[in-house]
Structure formats: C-alpha cells, structure tokens
Amino acid sequence: HPSPGGPLVLTHRCPKCGRTFDLHSSCHLHATGRSHATSCAYVLHPSTPFTCLSGHALLPVSDISGFCDVKGRRDRVEDFHSFRAGPADAAYYGVYDGHNGNLAAKFAARFLFDYVEDGQRVEEGFARHNEELRKRHGDDQSGTTATVLITGLG
C-alpha cells in the first residue's frame, strides 16, 4: 500500500498468533477461520515514525478501509474517529481533533453522522449537531475540528 512518502503498510498481523501476511484478505481469512480475531492489525513500515495503539481493518463492512490510533505527546486522548457504512458503496468517515478537553470530539464521533445523514446539506448537519452539543453540554469548554469524508452518494 504505497503512500506519497513511501510504503506505509508492510504486512498485516493476526492479533492472536502473530502470523504476518502480505495481503489483508489472507490475514482476515486466517484470523476468522481459526477464530483468532475478527480483524487483523497493520504492521507499519519500520521507517514510519509512529506505532499504532490499535489498528483495525473495517471488515467485514469494508475491505479497503481501516484505522490506526496513534498516541501523541499528551497524557490524555482528545481525538476520536468514526466510520459508518451506508447502502451500496456509501460510507462516512470522520476524524475529530479535540481541543481543551475531549467531550466535543467524543460527541462528534458518536453523533455527527446522525445529523449529516438526515438528508440535509452537510453544513446544516454540522450546525444542528453543534446546537445539540451546546444544549446538552453548554458548560463544557472543549471544541473539535472535524474532517469528514462521505463517499458513494452519487
């Protein structure tokens, strides 16, 4: 799986027995066929400057998507992510970078898709989500940025 800076994923590893595979599909067949796990971990290229705290493929929902949680230099985690599979090839991916606490990012990871999914324009969904966050947690001072990708909608 090449990236602009060189290869990122070198292999995939069964979380129970540690066996590695070049193809994610082979690892998935091994892990699920032997009841070792429901997904495989990514093994990053040795020159990659970070390691995953947890990394998962989004199988069986998506055979081309996954995530890798990386701990930064802070003691607390303020960042969250979400994934929702839609009909056919539609999917929703979100990455939320929390600031001044994690409540806003956690709330977005849990609920933002619901507001965007309602058939509104994305901007309206974001605005409704923000109103609900402030209504439920008005005293909280945290905030978040949201990077969202919606695919396969036409």
Buried (B, 14 or more C-beta within 10 A) or exposed (E): EEEEEEEBBBBBBBBEEEBBBEEBEBBBEBBBEEEBBEBBBBBBBEEBEEEBEEBBBBBEEBEEBBBBEBEEEEEEBBBBBBBBBBEEEBBBBBBBBBBEBBBBBBBBBEBBBEBBBEEEEEEEBBEBBBEBBEEEEEEBEBBBEBEBEBEEEE
